[in-house]
């Protein structure tokens, strides 16, 4: 019987709650999270099925004072697993939880994390959008050649992808903000 498995999954930068639920469900099925590779490859090892809560925190500044950052969570009983693309991964057996305990103690701290995600991920994407994609659409289409039009079409494709990403994140942030303000 195979004791390890790898699954390819993609979660957008704002889908951290869905990712937490995914990891928890896998653990309940007897697959303990062992790590995440850059391209969305989730690695698991066979274990006893257990209810384990996974939490993610987006804090790229945590790398500066990493030991203190990790110790803060360990003092509250969270096991540090890894960092990947700005997110830190933690877990804790549900049996050790005190009620509805989470890394974030209130909606304001969750909104603060969403703001850090926006600043850390969306602002660089906006820079690429305005400094690379938009100018290249204009430049390539103004060449008047077949290859220029093909390149302009490919940049238009990227434009559409970027717009979908911005809308997706914006909608998730808006919904989360509305829910937190109730």
C-alpha positions in Angstrom: 0.0 0.0 0.0 1.3 3.5 -0.9 2.2 5.6 2.1 2.5 8.9 0.3 0.5 10.7 -2.3 0.6 14.0 -4.1 -2.3 16.0 -5.3 -2.3 18.9 -7.7 -4.7 21.7 -6.4 -4.9 25.4 -7.0 -6.2 27.9 -4.6 -6.3 31.5 -5.4 -4.6 33.9 -3.0 -7.9 34.7 -1.3 -9.1 31.1 -0.9 -7.1 30.4 2.2 -10.2 29.2 4.1 -11.0 26.7 1.3 -7.3 25.5 1.5 -7.6 25.1 5.3 -10.8 23.0 4.8 -9.1 20.9 2.1 -6.2 20.1 4.4 -8.4 19.3 7.3 -10.6 17.0 5.2 -7.5 15.1 3.9 -6.4 14.6 7.4 -9.8 13.2 8.4 -9.4 10.8 5.5 -6.0 9.6 6.9 -3.7 11.7 4.8 -1.5 14.1 6.9 -0.2 17.2 5.1 3.5 16.9 4.6 4.2 19.9 2.5 3.4 22.1 -0.4 5.5 22.6 -3.5 5.5 25.8 -5.4 3.3 24.7 -8.3 0.3 23.6 -6.2 1.6 20.1 -5.4 0.3 19.0 -2.0 2.2 16.1 -0.5 0.6 13.8 2.1 1.7 10.8 4.1 -0.6 8.0 5.3 -1.7 8.4 8.9 -4.5 7.6 11.3 -7.6 9.5 10.4 -7.9 12.4 12.8 -9.7 15.8 13.1 -6.9 18.3 12.8 -7.4 22.0 12.2 -5.2 23.7 9.7 -4.7 27.5 9.7 -2.9 29.7 7.3 -1.4 33.2 7.9 -0.2 35.5 5.2 2.7 37.4 6.7 5.8 37.9 4.5 7.3 40.1 7.2 7.3 37.0 9.5 10.5 35.9 7.7 12.4 38.8 9.3 11.7 37.6 12.9 10.8 34.1 12.0 11.8 32.5 15.3 9.6 34.9 17.3 6.8 34.6 14.8 6.7 30.8 15.0 7.1 30.8 18.8 4.1 33.1 19.1 1.9 30.4 17.5 3.7 27.5 19.2 2.9 29.1 22.6 -0.8 28.8 21.7 -0.4 25.1 20.7 -0.1 25.5 17.0 2.5 23.3 15.1 4.4 25.2 12.5 4.6 23.3 9.2 6.1 25.5 6.5 6.1 28.7 4.6 5.1 28.8 0.9 4.5 31.9 -1.2 4.0 34.2 1.8 1.7 31.9 3.7 2.7 30.2 6.9 1.0 26.8 7.6 0.0 25.7 11.1 -2.0 22.8 12.5 -3.5 21.7 15.8 -5.6 18.7 16.8 -9.2 19.7 17.1 -9.3 17.9 20.5 -6.9 20.6 21.8 -9.0 23.5 20.6 -10.8 25.7 23.1 -14.1 26.2 21.3 -14.0 28.0 18.0 -10.3 28.9 18.4 -8.5 30.2 15.3 -5.2 32.0 14.7 -7.3 35.1 14.1 -9.2 36.1 17.2 -11.6 38.5 15.4 -12.8 39.7 12.0 -10.6 42.8 12.1 -7.5 40.6 12.3 -8.8 38.5 9.4 -9.4 41.7 7.4 -5.9 42.8 8.2 -4.6 39.5 6.7 -6.6 40.1 3.6 -5.1 43.6 3.3 -1.6 42.0 3.7 -2.5 39.6 0.9 -3.6 42.5 -1.3 -0.4 44.5 -0.6 1.9 41.5 -1.0 0.3 39.8 -4.0 -2.2 42.1 -5.8 -0.1 45.3 -5.9 2.8 43.5 -7.7 0.3 42.1 -10.2 -1.1 45.6 -10.7 2.4 46.8 -11.5 2.9 44.0 -14.1 -0.5 44.8 -15.5 0.1 48.5 -16.0 3.8 48.4 -16.8 4.0 45.3 -19.1 0.6 44.1 -20.4 -1.1 47.3 -21.3 1.9 48.9 -23.0 2.6 45.7 -24.9 -0.9 45.4 -26.3 -0.5 48.9 -27.8 3.1 48.4 -29.0 2.5 45.0 -30.6 -0.7 46.0 -32.3 0.9 49.2 -33.7 3.6 47.2 -35.5 1.1 46.3 -38.2 2.6 42.8 -38.8 1.1 39.4 -38.4 3.5 38.5 -35.6 2.7 41.8 -33.9 -1.0 41.0 -34.0 -0.4 37.5 -32.7 1.6 39.0 -29.8 -1.1 41.6 -29.1 -3.6 38.8 -29.0 -1.5 36.9 -26.5 -1.2 40.0 -24.3 -5.0 40.5 -24.6 -5.4 37.0 -23.3 -3.2 37.9 -20.3 -5.3 41.1 -19.9 -8.4 39.0 -19.6 -6.7 36.6 -17.1 -5.6 39.6 -15.0 -9.0 41.2 -15.0 -10.5 37.9 -13.9 -8.0 37.6 -11.1 -8.6 41.1 -9.9 -12.4 40.7 -10.0 -12.2 37.3 -8.2 -10.0 38.7 -5.4 -12.0 41.9 -5.2 -15.3 40.0 -4.9 -13.9 37.7 -2.2 -12.5 40.6 -0.3 -15.8 42.5 -0.6 -17.9 39.5 0.6 -15.6 38.9 3.5 -15.6 42.6 4.4 -19.4 42.7 4.3 -19.7 39.6 6.5 -17.2 40.9 9.0 -19.0 44.2 9.4 -22.4 42.6 10.3 
